[in-house]
Amino acid sequence: MSRTITAGVDGSAESNAAAAWAAREAVLRGLPLTLLQAGYEPAPRTHLPEIDVPAEREDRALDFLGNRLLADHSDLRLVPHRTAQAPVPALLEAAESSALLALGSQGFSSLEGFMVGSVALDVTARARGPVVLVRAGERARDERIPSTTMSPEAPFLPVVLGLDLEHPGEELLAFAFEAAKARATSLTVVHARKAPVTRPHGRTDDPPPPAGPGDTRNAVRLSLAAALRPWRAKYPGVAVTERLAEERAAHCLRLAGEDASLLVVGHRADAGARLGPVTHAMIHHAACPLAVVPHTSQDVSAGDRRG
């Protein structure tokens, strides 16, 4: 994998916000940033009396954005790239060859929530690398703990990871721990599940009753601790908080994302170009930048396959 961060840009406010986020991420990780403008077709030269317009004048947006990012980050290594390739295939190639791909959303709407363009949604569902969706208006200070001085050096808010214990993935866990490490912040791992429905045990020929809620919750807690144990050892500098919730995962993650610098969710690569319901809900309602990480499911033992 090429060690670069890529941002898809098209001159819109949403893609500019994604590029600004990607620039900050590139500096944090010490990686170069590629600004990718796909579907680029320079206009032909125009020859008229006293007018000779060069083709390069057709689109200065990429150059302008790059110069602004370099002014904000003097240590940023920037690689502008234009291609005539259609946006979706170009972005899918970039996602596969980059540490991550940042794309813009259309922001919040009071009626429709977190809107994502068809290109961004298509790329997110089909990408073979992490995709981070950034809404328009996202600011650097929104990722940090509020302070009266609004110092750019204020500590980052936690990174939040939504983890499905039935389908954990190394790629997902590695991304979340790396993001927390780069930000020198903590990682909150959320596993949410609906509370089990208990039925009265009235008939003598009924099967034995299932384990009680306390037993089930303790089993899930042990499974979560086991899944995180090797990652805690690999990232000793990352403080980890384990959070279990007996409620809908989408609701729990949406609330957790309100106080996060980054929300990380998974997308099972073996599910094809189809996003799961929780990931899809977060794409529409996350209150912070959202990382969708494709991963392959890890096998878990029968003793750990609970919840």
N, C-alpha and C positions, 0 to 999 in steps of 0.2 A: 504493500500500500504506500502510495506517495504521501509523504508527511507534509501535507498542506491542508489548509482550511479554504473552502470555496464558498463564495456567496453568489447566488444568481441575481443579476441586476437587470432592470428594464427601464430605469428612470422614474419609476413610481415612488411615492412616499413610503410604501410598504417595503419595497426592495431596498431602498436607502436605509431604512431602519435595520433591516436584516444585515446589510453590509456593515453598518456601524457596530452592531452586536458582534459580527464575525471578526471585525478588526480588534475589538477588545479581547475576544477569545484567542485570537492568534497571538497577541502580545502576551496574554497570560500563559499560553502553552509554549511560547517561543517558536512558533511556526510561521511560515509565510502565508499570506492571504492572496488567493486568486479571485479576482472579480471577473465573473463569467457573464458575458452578454451573448445570448444565443439568438438565432434567427436574424443575425445582422446582415443587412444587404445595403452596402453603400450606394448612395445615389450617383447616377452618372454625371460626368462633368458637363457643365452648361456653357456653351459658347455663344454669347450674344455681343453685339457691339458694346464695347467698354465694360463688359461683364464677363469675368472668367471665374466661376465659382468652383473651387476644388471639391473633390468628393469628400475629403475629410471634414468638411464643414457640416455634413449631414447629421452627425451625432457627436456632440462634445460632452454628453452627459457622463459617459464613463470616465473621461479624463477629469472632468470637474469633480466627480465623486472621489476618485483616487487622490487628487490633490488635497481635498478636504480631509480625507482620512489620514494622509501623511502629515498634514498640519496638526492634527489631533494626537498623532502617535509618531513621534520622531524615530522610534526604533522599529517601526513596522516595516516588514519586507513585503512589498506589494507587487503582484504580477497581474496586470490587466490582460484580459484575453477576450477577443471577439471571434465568433464563429458563425458561419452561415447555416450550420446544422439547426434543425428544428429544436425548440426549447426542451420538450420532454426527453427525447433521446440524449441530447447534450447534457442535461442535468442528471439523468440516470447514470451516464458514464462518469460524470464528476463525482456523484455520490459514492460510486464504487471505488474510485481511486483516491478519495480524500479522507482525511480524518473525520470530517463532517461537512455537510452541505447546509448552508443557511438560506432560507427562503422567507419572503415576506408574506404576511396575511393581509386581509383587507380590514383588519381592526374590529372593534366592537360595534355592535348595533343594539339599540335598546330592544328591538324586536327579534333579531336573529342571532344574537350572540357573536361568537368568534367565527368570522367568515374566512374561508380559504378559497382562493381561486382554483379553477379546475386543473390548471397545470400543477400547482403546488400539491393538491390533493392526489393527483395521479402519480406524481413523482414520489410522494411520501408512501403511498401504498405499494409501489413497485421497487423502491430503492433497495439496494443491497449494502448500503452503508447508512450511518446515522444522518437523520435530517432534523434540523432545528427550525421551528416555525416561530417567527417573530412578528408581532403585531405592529402596526404603524403607531408612532408615538412612544414606543419603548425607549426609555432613557437609561443611561448608565447608573444614575443614582437610584433608580427603581430596584436595582439588584442588591442594594446595600442596606444595612441597618440604618434606619432614619436617625439623624443627629441634628442638633441645633445649628451646627456649622456647615452641614451638607458637604463635608470633606470628601474628596474623591478617594481618600484612603480609608474611609469607614469600612468596617468588616462586612463581608458579604453575608447576605441571608443564607440560610441552609439550602442545600440541594435536596430535593425530594424525589425519591424513587418509588414508583408503584410496582410491587413485586407479586407475581402470581406463583405461588409455591408449586402448583401443578406443572407449570411450564417456566421454570427459571432458565436463564441463559447466561453463559459466561460473557458474551459480548455486552449484554445489558448491564450486568453487574460491574464489569470493567469500565464501561463508559461512565457510570454514575460515580464510582469511586475516583476515577481520574478527574472528573469535573469538580468534585469536592476538594480533591488535593490541589488542583490548579488554583482554586479560589481560597485556599487555606480556611475552609469552613467545614461545618459538620454535614453529615448525611443522615436524613430521616428516611427510613425504609418503612413503607406503609403496606401492610397486607390487610385487605378488607374482604369480608365475606359476610353473607347474610347469616343471622342466627339460625341454628337448626330448629325445625319445627318438631316439637314433641307431641306425641299422641298418648292418650290414656291407655294404660295397660290393664284392660278390664277382663279379657277372656283368658281362660286357663290354657287354651290351645294357641294363644298368640305367641309369636316368636319372642325371645328375650328382649327387653327394652334396650335401646342403644345406650352408649355411654352418656353420662350426664353432661350438661353444658360445660361444667368446670373441667371435666376430663378432656373434652374435645378442645377447649381453649388451651389447656396446658400442652396437649399434643401439638397443636398448631404453633405454639410459642417455641417448643423444642425444635420443630422442623425449621422455623425461621432462623433460630439461633444456629442450627447446623448449617443451613445454606450460607450464612454470613461469616461463619467462623474462619474459613480460609482467607476471605477477603479482608477481614479485620487484621489477620496476621500479615497479609501482604501490604496493607496500608495502615501501619500503626499510628500514623499522625492524623488520621481521619477519625474524629469522634462520631460514633454511630448511635442513633436512637432507633429502637425498634418499636413500631406502633401497630397494634392489632385493633381492628375495628369491626364490629358486627353490624355493618350497614352496607349499603350499595357502594361499590368501589368508586364509581364515577363521582358520586357526591362527596365521598371522603377525600379523594384526590383533588377535587376542585377547591375544597376548603383549604387543604394543605398548601396548594399552589398560591394562595393569596399572600402567604408569608414566605415565599421561596425565591431564590435567585434563578433557579432552573428547575423545571419539572421533567422527570425522565420516565417514559413508559416504553413498553416493549411492543414489538410487532413480530409475530411468529413467521419466519421466512418460509416455513413449510406450509403455511396457510395460503400461499399464492398472493395475488394482488387484491387482497381483501383485508381490510382493517377490522380488528375486533371491536366490539361495542364500547369497551372502556376507552380504548385508544381513540376511537372515533368521537366519543363524547368529549374527551380532553382537547381534541383538535378544535372543537367548536366552543369550548367554554373555559379553557385554561386562562388564568389571569397573569401568567408570566411566560417567558420563552419556554417552548415545549420541545423536548428532544424525543423523537420517535426512533427507537433503535431496533433494527431487525436482528433476530437471533434465532438460533436453533435450540430446541428444547433439550434440557439435560434429563437423562434418566434418573429417577429417584427410586430408592428402594421401597419395598412394600411398607416397611416400618415408617418411612418418612412421607408416604403418599397419603396425607390427611389434609382436610380443609380444601 
